[in-house]
Amino acid sequence: MKTMIYLTVAAAASAFGGEGWVDLFNGKDLDGWTQRNGTATYEIKGDTLVGTTAEGSPNSFLCTDKKYGDFELTFEVKVDDALNSGVQIRSGTFGGPKGRVNGPQVEIEASGEKGAEAGYIYGEAIGGWMTPQIDLRPHKHFKDGDWNAYRVVANGPRIQVWINGEMISDLVDEKRFKSHPKGFIGLQVHSIGKGQGPFQVAWRKLKLKEL
């Protein structure tokens, strides 16, 4: 009950521009963002950022120019059922600004019939799942074909994730915090196989408060 009350208060503060909250997307253009790695397309449709796959492209990331350490992040996301996606946090690139995006990633994935791993933490280009295998239990809190509200709190080595008010992850990873204490936020459009797609993922109401 306390978790739900806190989520409601935080979401309300975010929605009404409460103290300390900033909009990561200005609703007009991609000022403050840089695309890295792949060639997927990102476009603005109303108040929404829409990413579309490009066949033959590696993973694509639309990344904030600003870096963040400890923060609370809220957003809404909708993804085609066949497309895997994610949001990078505290991430960087290997070998300079044009290098491989790497760091913790909050998973975005349709539930399907058997549930999936949405909301767990993946280590993009840093060894795979950060969430322990014993905790990677498929669930159906992600609503397929609809908007889903995410809340992410990164505070020191602890990363917590809620989807639609349900806590999914509560991970403490001292090793990864040491290697990735601060970095950009990145919106991923995953690579796809030959002859697949195009698929889309859309984000809106991207808001962040530094802690």
C-alpha positions in Angstrom: 0.0 0.0 0.0 2.8 2.5 0.8 4.4 1.8 -2.5 1.2 2.5 -4.4 0.6 5.8 -2.4 4.2 6.9 -3.1 3.9 6.1 -6.8 0.7 8.1 -7.1 2.2 11.2 -5.4 5.3 11.0 -7.5 3.4 10.5 -10.7 1.2 13.5 -9.8 4.2 15.7 -9.1 5.7 14.6 -12.5 2.5 15.2 -14.4 2.1 18.7 -13.1 5.7 19.7 -13.3 6.4 19.4 -9.6 9.5 20.7 -8.0 12.7 19.4 -9.5 11.0 17.5 -12.4 12.1 18.3 -16.0 10.8 17.2 -19.4 13.4 15.2 -21.3 11.5 15.7 -24.5 10.4 19.2 -25.4 7.6 18.1 -27.6 8.9 20.0 -30.6 12.2 18.6 -31.8 15.2 16.4 -30.8 17.2 19.2 -29.2 19.2 17.7 -26.4 19.3 14.2 -27.9 21.8 12.4 -30.1 21.3 9.2 -32.0 24.0 6.5 -31.6 25.0 3.2 -33.2 22.1 2.1 -35.6 20.1 3.6 -38.3 16.5 3.2 -37.0 14.5 6.3 -37.5 13.1 8.5 -34.7 10.4 11.0 -35.4 8.0 13.2 -33.5 4.3 12.6 -33.7 2.4 15.0 -31.6 3.6 14.6 -28.0 5.2 11.2 -28.8 8.7 10.0 -29.9 8.3 7.1 -32.3 11.2 4.8 -33.2 11.0 2.6 -36.3 13.2 -0.4 -37.1 15.6 -0.4 -40.0 16.4 -3.9 -41.4 20.1 -4.7 -41.3 20.8 -2.1 -38.6 22.4 -2.9 -35.2 20.6 -1.7 -32.1 19.8 2.1 -32.3 19.7 4.5 -29.4 18.4 8.0 -29.1 20.4 9.4 -26.1 20.2 12.5 -24.0 23.2 14.8 -24.3 23.1 15.3 -20.5 24.4 12.6 -18.2 22.5 11.6 -15.0 23.6 9.8 -11.9 20.9 9.4 -9.2 17.4 10.2 -10.4 13.8 9.2 -10.7 12.5 8.7 -14.2 9.0 8.3 -15.4 7.7 7.6 -18.9 5.0 5.9 -20.9 5.8 3.4 -23.6 4.0 1.3 -26.2 5.7 -1.3 -28.4 4.8 -3.6 -31.2 4.5 -7.1 -29.8 7.3 -8.5 -32.1 9.8 -5.8 -31.1 12.1 -5.9 -28.0 13.2 -2.5 -26.7 14.6 -0.8 -23.6 15.7 2.4 -21.9 19.3 2.8 -21.1 20.3 4.5 -17.9 23.7 5.7 -16.7 25.1 4.6 -20.0 28.0 5.6 -22.2 29.9 4.5 -25.3 33.1 2.4 -25.6 35.9 4.2 -27.4 34.5 7.7 -27.8 31.1 9.2 -28.8 30.7 7.0 -31.8 31.5 3.8 -29.9 29.2 1.0 -28.8 26.4 2.1 -26.4 26.8 0.2 -23.1 25.3 0.2 -19.6 22.2 -0.8 -17.6 19.0 -1.1 -19.6 15.4 -1.3 -18.3 13.7 -3.9 -20.4 10.7 -3.2 -22.6 8.9 -6.3 -23.9 5.4 -7.4 -24.7 4.0 -10.0 -22.3 2.7 -12.5 -24.8 0.8 -15.6 -23.7 3.3 -16.7 -21.1 4.6 -13.4 -19.8 8.0 -11.8 -20.3 10.9 -9.9 -18.7 9.7 -6.3 -19.0 11.1 -4.1 -16.2 14.1 -6.3 -15.4 17.6 -4.9 -15.8 19.8 -5.9 -18.7 23.5 -5.0 -19.1 23.7 -3.8 -22.7 27.2 -4.8 -24.1 28.4 -5.4 -20.5 27.6 -9.1 -20.0 23.9 -9.6 -20.3 21.3 -9.7 -17.5 22.1 -7.8 -14.4 18.9 -9.1 -12.8 19.9 -12.5 -11.3 18.5 -15.5 -13.2 16.6 -16.6 -10.1 14.7 -13.3 -10.3 13.9 -13.4 -14.0 10.4 -14.6 -13.6 8.1 -13.9 -16.6 5.1 -11.7 -15.7 2.2 -10.1 -17.4 2.2 -6.6 -15.8 3.1 -5.1 -19.2 -0.1 -4.4 -21.3 0.4 -5.6 -24.9 -0.7 -3.1 -27.5 -1.3 -0.3 -25.0 0.6 2.4 -23.2 2.5 1.3 -20.1 3.6 3.6 -17.3 7.2 3.0 -16.1 8.9 4.5 -13.0 12.6 4.0 -12.5 14.6 5.1 -9.4 18.4 4.9 -9.6 19.9 5.8 -6.2 23.5 4.7 -5.7 23.9 1.0 -6.5 20.1 0.4 -6.2 17.8 0.4 -9.2 14.1 0.0 -8.8 11.5 -0.3 -11.5 7.7 -0.2 -11.5 5.4 -0.9 -14.4 1.8 0.3 -14.1 2.2 0.6 -10.4 3.6 -2.9 -9.8 7.2 -3.2 -8.5 9.2 -5.4 -11.0 12.8 -4.8 -10.0 14.7 -4.0 -6.8 18.3 -4.6 -7.7 21.5 -3.7 -5.9 24.6 -4.0 -8.0 27.7 -2.5 -6.4 30.0 -3.7 -9.3 27.9 -2.1 -12.0 27.4 1.1 -10.0 31.2 1.4 -9.8 31.6 1.0 -13.5 28.5 3.0 -14.5 27.7 5.6 -11.8 26.5 8.2 -14.3 25.6 8.4 -18.0 23.0 9.2 -20.6 19.4 8.1 -20.9 18.9 6.2 -24.2 15.8 5.0 -26.0 16.5 1.8 -27.8 15.1 0.5 -31.1 16.3 -3.1 -31.3 17.8 -4.7 -34.3 15.6 -7.1 -36.3 16.2 -10.1 -38.5 16.2 -10.2 -42.3 12.8 -9.9 -43.8 11.2 -8.7 -40.6 9.4 -5.5 -39.7 9.1 -2.6 -39.8 8.2 -2.4 -36.1 7.7 0.6 -33.9 8.1 1.6 -30.3 6.8 4.9 -28.9 7.5 7.0 -25.8 5.8 9.9 -24.2 5.7 11.9 -20.9 9.5 11.5 -20.4 10.2 13.2 -17.1 13.2 13.1 -14.8 14.0 14.4 -11.3 17.6 14.3 -10.1 18.1 13.1 -6.5 
